Amino acid sequence: MTKAIDATSNQPAVSDLTLQRQDEFYAEHRLPEPTAAGTEGRTYCFRVEFQHDIWPLKSMLSWAIEKWWSSPMCPWGDADVKVTLKPNTLTLEEVQWLFDKVGDCHVAMQTVALEMNYTGDRSYLDADEMGAKVPNALALKSCLEGLAEWRDALSASDDRAIGAEIELELAFEEQLALEATYDGEKH
């Protein structure tokens, strides 16, 4: 069976049904309505490629977050995020700089924009070309503390997973031995 190829991109063609499903998914999970004019704080929107991209970004910004919303992950990839930061915390250029420092979160860095300017389109520029700026020392310290808390939570979660894995491996070996004995008695 051969797949149709889109002549313009040399990629597999997408069926009309797939495009319709994408449109339905995005209509159902669209970003919340824009923040009312005159509200405090700055509201930014951006995309992430994977759910696990959200956590380092959210942890790093945790000290400054007033509101956070993210769409469910789309079966075709990206999720949208909308975050309102407390007043006088971070500028767009500082958020871009911070996002650039998180490994493999380039889609977030390339799409982040003030809510009123958000399109979801990637800029494909690097952080310097976008005018990204290093936040002040206090903001950087707060971001570091948020990341440390996230790392500690991951470590505790990892310890639990390892403990459960050990318990299950022991139970598996015991169960195999019991079933082998049982099978041996049966014959």
Sequence and secondary structure as in RCSB ss.txt:
>XXXX:A:sequence
MTKAIDATSNQPAVSDLTLQRQDEFYAEHRLPEPTAAGTEGRTYCFRVEFQHDIWPLKSMLSWAIEKWWSSPMCP
WGDADVKVTLKPNTLTLEEVQWLFDKVGDCHVAMQTVALEMNYTGDRSYLDADEMGAKVPNALALKSCLEGLAEW
RDALSASDDRAIGAEIELELAFEEQLALEATYDGEKH
>XXXX:A:secstr
    EETTTTEE   HHHHHHHHHHHHHT       TT SSEEEEEEESSHHHHHHHHHHHGGGEEEEEE   BT
TB EEEEEEE TTS  HHHHHHHHHTSTT HHHHHH EEGGG         HHHHT     HHHHHHHHHHHHHH
HHHHHHHHHHHHHHHHHHHHHHHHHHHHHHHHHHHH 
